[in-house]
Amino acid sequence: MPTLVERDEHLDHLDRLIADCGARRGRTVLLDGPIGSGRTALLRACAERARRAGFTTLDADCAPTERALPFGVVNQLLAEGLADRAPFTRAPCATGDVCADEDVRTHEELARAFAGLAERRPLMIGVDGLRHADDESLRLLLFLARRLRSAPVLLVLADGPADARERQRLLAGLSRLPHVHRSTLAPLSAAGTARLVAKRLGPEAGLRLGPGLHEYSGGSPLLLEALIEDECTPDGHGFALAVQNCLHGSEPVHLRTARALAVLGEDARPADVTRLTGVDGAASLSALRAAGLLDGMWFRHPGAQAAVLEDIPPQDRRELHRRAADLRHETAAPAPAVARHLLAADHTREPWAPAVLSEAAEQALLDDRPGMAVECLRLAHRAHGDERDRAAIRARLAQAEWQLNPAAAARHLAPLVAAVRADRLGVRDATVLVKHLLWHGRDAEAADVLAHLRAHAGHARGRDGGGLHDLETWLAYRHPPLARDRRAPEPPDAVTAPRIDPVLRSAAVLSGALSRNRPHGAADHAERTLRDLVLNRRDPWAEEAAMTALQVLILADRLDATVHWCDRLAAEAEARTVPTVRALFAAARAEVALRLGDPRPAAEHARAALTHLPPQAWGVTVGLPFGTLILAVLRMGDHDEAARQLARPVPDGADRSFAGVYHRYARGHHRMATGHLHAALTDFLTCGDLVRDWGLDAAGLIPWRTDAATAWVRLGKRDQARRLIREQLGRPGAHASRVRGPALRVLASAGPSDRRLPLLTEALELAEASGDRYEQTLVLADLGRAHLAGGDRRRARLLLRQALHLAELGGMAALSRDLLAVSHDLGGPSARAAGPAGGAGIAALTESERRVAALAVLGYTNREIADRLFITLSTVEQHLTRVYRKLGIRDRRELPAELRTTTRSAAG
């Protein structure tokens, strides 16, 4: 009969056969179909319908492990229907479909017994997994199918693809009998899948999930039911178990094929599967496709491969991966494809394995997969016998682990230092080792490696001099105590100097520019470096060059470019699985936000940096994010948080690095903010002693003189303050707006009162030019106080309100509190909405009224408002009149504080 395609149609057909048997017409049904097509479920449904129709039902299940047990299936049936009959125990007959006379008589006797059983009530005999039946039971079932044509007996045999040719021949002979019906279960159609999903999960789910579940299951009822179950329990493992049960219920060769495919991966070819299993895989692949497991050469469901791999015993899985590695290497597959199998097999005995693993690690680093690189390099290091090669591999392993967690990479440092002393590590790897040692504050070992490099450069007569010179230039900025010449040597000519690493070369050029206070001249080079690093990001000096380039742009007052590159690099780092890179760029973004006077985002980025990489992994460099975070929360008025951050430990040796000086500088600000002025002064002066000793006393790097002068002013020592400010204004780089502006502000507070207004006016212009909103707020506040001291209360009110506006926008809580108090004393707005209308009244204002009121609350006169908004004086007065009426207030002194933030552009 033709192939049936849906389960309900099969059941309808079986109902008709049940009715035929009830009319004493014997019927035999062969149910077959792919793995997991629902043969067993259909057989059970048929038995249930037969029982409801008054049939006696006998069931037997054939298991692969019982195939060698003679008469196993027959004895199951006898135990159910003819319990008084002794089970068969004698030896089976010889192979062939013609048995001895005694066997024929035995079959006749059993046939009569079953026929007698059917005389009382119609009989259904159901046998599941016929392909696993033992030979004797199979012959008996075939005999019954021929002999019981006129008895009310329904013989239902559920089977799948047979594996033995003899058994196929026997079943083919059965299929040719006229009363034997063959029903082949095909996969569910898309519509059938949708109906089943709708029945289980509801009509809406049938429409929404039906297509996807049909694609994943291939129409297999077994897999589909498991997927539906997992939809109801998302954390379940029903589908994985269904895949495993499906394979274990099939022929062993199908299981081996699925396992080979899962091990080989998506790029497997039929020939690869055949090589790995040792048998022709074409038939098995076809069976797995028919079962809904495969689409072409790969698993339909993304979880199927994991389910198959999980089911393989560990030792067998390792052996499969070992053979797959050999196969991939023989076919010249890319190194990462071969390395994947070597890692899974934990296999390194092949002579070609270390080279393949090293190449795969380099590719993984290029693809931003340092975790994969670490695994490959660990295995390669274990496999290699040559000590020099092992040292080189360990150096690359340390760099890969450093990208994930510098603290974990520290375990490689001592063996690498020993390799340098034994002259087994190359110059390029030794320069990177110096950077890693200094990161962890291991200055003594770094000095040993540097001594070796310097001696090597002398013996080599300059062949590596350019690389060592680059390292010395970088050291003079980042770790001055270890540099041979603390005054940052001039970089050699870019064309003629020999190089070890072009990215180290860029880091050196930029570090030299910072050390000699020439950021403006190096700004273009900094931007070129940042562009190039997008392509060279796997270089061990890439992050150092990027951080230095950003520092150059900051000190060159290219803040727009700095923000652009910080955002771009941060976004790129966010997409990469490299925690160290993400942490470094988050720290850079925090510093930029701080320099722009935005303490809230500065604190957020600094905390992100310390989240991407825990403090203990930062080494001595932790002073950078800690320092920025401390300064940010101080500007936000949170002294307790600053104290908590200062209480966190900083590694020994931090003070010997620029990052450590920055951390001390932040501590000085905390001490000054909490009234410990002498302690703050000590911190600032110590910072000065260090940077002077290192030759890094440029005005813009650490403005310690300006801050020490502030402490002197608060201590009443104005002469000392003026001396420091004059020194600051005479330092290289003092002309920069973000350096000169704060110095003039402090000088105004330390000098005579008649000089304050001109100094502060210039300081305000410089603060606006620098883009530093925090400095603008400080200068505006000082200007307001200066005008107040001179008796100009109106101008004072205007400036103080502008300062308050900036402080509130920037989250500068301490400044806001001070300015609110002063503004209140001058008759300014209170912190709450005025009048009973409050916020409701503000909401009733038109956009024009809001703009006028926003400027009025900042202290602008009606004439100044008219000039700024390009409207007439009369229009301003009319708007304010309506504003007073809507808010229920009498004059501008009662304007609510909320109006300062309703229209930012009004005061712009």
Buried (B, 14 or more C-beta within 10 A) or exposed (E): EEEBBBBEEBBEBBBEBBEBBBEEBBBBBBBBBBBBBBBBBBBBBBBEBBEEBEBBBBBBBBBBEBBEEBBBBBBBBBEBBBEEEEEBEEEBBEEEEEBEEEBEEBBEEBBEBBBEBBEEBBBBBBBBBBBBBBBBBBBBBBBBBBBBBEBBBBBBBBBBBBBEEEBEEBBEBBEEEEBBBBBBBBBBEBEBBBBBBBEBBEEEBBEBBBBEBBBBBBBBBBBBBBBBBBBEEEEEBBBBBBBBBBBEBBBEBBBBBBBBBBBBBEEBEBEBBBBBBEBEBEBBBBBBBBBBBBEEBBBBBEBBBBBBBBBBEEEEBBBBBBBBBBBBBEEEBEBBBBBBBBBBBEBBEBEEBBBBBBBBBBBBBEBBBBBBBBBBBBBBBEBBEEEBBBBBBBBBBBBBBBBBBBBEBBEBBEBBBEBBBEEBBBBBBBBBBBBBBBBBBBBEBBBBBBEBBBEBBEEEEEEBBBBBBBBBBBBBBBBBBBBEEBEBBEBBEEEEBBBBBBBBBBBBBBBBBBBBBBBBEBBEBBBEBBEBBEEBBBBBBBBBBBBBBBBBBBBBBBBEBBBBBBEBBBEBBEEBBBBBBBBBBBBBBBBBBBBBBBBBBBBBBBBBBBEBBEBEBBBBBBBBBBBBBBBBBBBBBBBEBBBEBBEEEBBEBBBBBBBBBBBBBBBBBBBBBBEBBEBBBBBBBBBBEBBEEBBBBBBBBBBBBBBBBBBBBBBEBBEBBBBBBEBBBEBEBBEBBBBBBBBBBBBBBBBEEEEBBEBBBBBBBBBBBBBBBBBBBBBBBBBBBBBBEBEBEEBBBBBBBBBBBBBBBBBBBBBBEBBBEBBEEBEBBBBEBBBEBBEEBBEBBEEBBBBBBBBBBBBBBBEBBBEBBEBEEEBBEBBBEBBBEBBEBEEBBBBBBBBBEBBEEBBE
